[in-house]
Every structure is written in C-alpha cells, then in structure tokens.
C-alpha cells in the first residue's frame, strides 16, 4: 500500500495524503474532550490534517513512505531543528522514495535587494524575508497571536546550502525543481504553483 506524507500541511489536506501540521492552534483544536472550545482559535483545519511535529517525530514507521512533501516549513525551524527534520524525513522514506520541498530562496531575495536602488530596499528585504519585526507584540493578546502564528523565519537557505544539507542527511539526486514537474502525479495534489513562484523548489531521493 502506498503512503504519501505531507508535513506543514496547513489548510491543504488532500485525502490521498497523510497530512500533518505542528501549529499550536491545531494542537489545541485536537485536544480530547475540551478541544471543541478552541475551534475558533486560529484557522479551521480540515479533518484530514493531524497534529504532528517533524522535529519531534511523526507517527510514521521508518522506511514506509513512497513520497514526502513540505512547503514553506523548513525556514521556520532553527538551523539545528532543520537538520533533525531532514534526517527524520529521510528515515521515513522507502528506498528510492522521493522528497520534494519548497522554501524561500535567500539568493533571489539578496539579488532583488541589490537590484533595488531605492531607500526602501532594506525594508522590502526584511519584509519579504520575514526576518524583521515591525513592532513588538504587546499585552496578552499580542503574545498569544505571536505564539499561535509562528510566521517568523528562523533560518534562510539558498540552493547550495540546502543541497549540502540534504546530502548530509543522506539524500541523492538533489536537483532544482519546478512546480508539478515530478514523475509522480500524486505531488500535483499538494503542490500549489503560487507558493513556488520566485521561491526555491528542490527534489531529491533516498538511495535505492
């Protein structure tokens, strides 16, 4: 039986995939007995999305996945947590299993910054990279929104650095990818071309 896993699924939960997300609001909504009280906290996650943290480990047996996908997740992890996430991803894949990912491209953001000769160049870079903070959250509501939102980027990657990280985790045949250019049509169910535009897409495999 084929197993396709997506982590960092957000509101994208196709039935052909086992979908996980580590959002604190999802964790609250999925709490037994009292979870119903938090249904208005954060977005309404589809029933096909389960709580699961790729860093702590997903409830997935080793070497059982045909393919794994994540989009705009790894940049929200610290440097060391990203390494752990990639090692876990590798461990879940079957031999020859495929991993596809999409995340912001630091090199492209830097090129855009250097090409922007206006006084707003730095501000645009900080906003587009989600590295800056316009204002510190104030009060309980502000702190709660920050905790539940998790929108800040903790570590940025370009192709060369992510390729090196994937190889270190054991992956082979690492290449730049475009949306929906996989030989496996199942990826069409989770890949949103708008999330890949001007970003970095990569495909790689666990060795056979």
N, C-alpha and C positions, 0 to 999 in steps of 0.2 A: 504494500500500500504506500502511495506517495505521501510525503509530508512536506508542506511548504510553510515556512515560518517568517513572519514579519514582526520586527520589534520597533518600538517607537511608532506604533500604528496611528496614534491619534484617533481621528474620526473615520479613518479608512479601514474597514473591516470586511473585506470580501470573504464569502463563505468558503471558498476554495483554499483559504489560508488559515493557519492558526496565528492569531494576531495578539500581540502583547504591547502594553504601554506602561511606563513607570510613573505616570502622572499622579501626584498626591491626591488630586480631586477624584481620580478614578479609584484609587485605593479606598478613599472614604465612601464613595458610592457603592463599592462592592463589599463593604463590611457586613458580615452576617448580622441579622436581627435589626440593627439600627441604621444600616446603610441607606434606607429609604429617606431618612431625614436629611441626607446630603445630596439628594438628586438635583437640587438647584445650585449646588456649588460647582462652578466650572462648567465646561461643556457637557452635553448629554452624550456620553459614549455609547456606541452601538453595542448590543448584547453580544456581538461576535468579537468584541475586544476584551481581553482578560488582563488583569494586572500582572505584570512581570517585569523584572529588572535584569537587563542583560549583564550588568556588572556583578550583581549578587548571584546571578544564575537563573536561567529559565527552567520551568518544569518540563524539560525536554531531555530525552535519553541521548547519550553520546552516539554519534555516527548513525543517526536516524533520519536526518533531513536531506531531501533532494535539493532544496534551494533555500536561501535565506536572503531577506531584503531589509534594508533600513534607509530612511530618507531624512536628512537634516536632524540627526540624532548625535552623531559622534562629536560634533563641535560643542555640544552641551556638556560633555564629560571632561574631567580633568585629564591631563596628559597620562597619568598612570592608570586611571579608570578606563581610558580608551584602549590602552594596551590589553587590559583584562577583558574588555568587551570583545576585542578581536580574537583573543585566544579562546574565549568561550564560544564565539561564533564558529571558529574552526572546529572545535571539538564536537559540535552538534551535527556537522555535515557528514554525509556519507562520502566515501572515496569518489572523486570526480564531481562532488556536489558543488553547486555554483553559489557564490555570494556577490550580490550587486548592491551598491551603495551610492548615495548622492549626498553632497555636503557643499558648503560654500567654498569657493576657490580663492585662497588667500592671494595667489599670484595675480589673478584677474582683478581682485579688489585693489591691489597695490598698483597695477598698471593704470586702472581707472583714476586712482588718486594722483599719480604722477602726471597723467594727461589733463587733469583738471587744474587749470591755472588760476582759478578764482579764489577769493578769500574764504569761500565756503568748502574748499576741498577737504580740509581736515574734518569738518563737521559731517560731511557726506560720508567720508570713510568710516568714521566712528559709528554713525547710524547704520550704514549698510552692513558693517561687520558685527553689529550688536556687541561691541566691546565697550562702548561708552555708557555712561549713566547720566541722563539729562538732569535728574533730581533724585535725591534720596527719598525712599518711602517714609512717610510719617504716620504715626499712630498705628493702632492695632489693625485697622482695615488695610492700610498700605503695606504693612509687613505680611499680612495674610495673603494679599494679592501677589506679593513677590514670592512667597513660599509656594503658592499653588501654580504660579505662572511658569517659572523655570525657563524664561526666554533668553537669559544671558548666555553668551558664548564664552566658554572657558578655555578652549584651545583651538587654534585655527590651523588649517592644513593646506598645502599645495599638492600637486600630483607627486612630485619627487619624494616628499616626506611621507605621504600616505602610502606610496608604493613600498618604500623601505619598511614601514611599519607592518604592512600586510605580509611582506616576505618574511619578516622576523617572526610573525605568528604562524608561518608555515604555508601560506598560500603561494600558488604558482599561476602562470599565465595571466599576470596582472596587466590590465590594459585600460586605457581611457574608454569610456562607454557613452553612448547616446541613448536617450530615452527610447525604449522599445526596440533596441537593436539586438536583443538576446535571441538565441536559438530556441529558447524555451518560451512558448506563448503565455505561460502562466504569469510571467512577470508583467504582461500587459494589464493584469487585473489590479496591480498595486502601483505601477509607475504613472505618476502624473507629470506630463511633459512640462507643465508650467513651473513645477518645483525644480526641474533640472535646468531651466533656462538660465544662462550665464553662471552656472554652478559647475561643480566638478562631479562627474559620474565615473564610476570605476566598476569593472567586472573582474572577478578572479575565481579560482577553484581550489578545492582541496585535491591534492595529488591522487591519482587513481590507485 
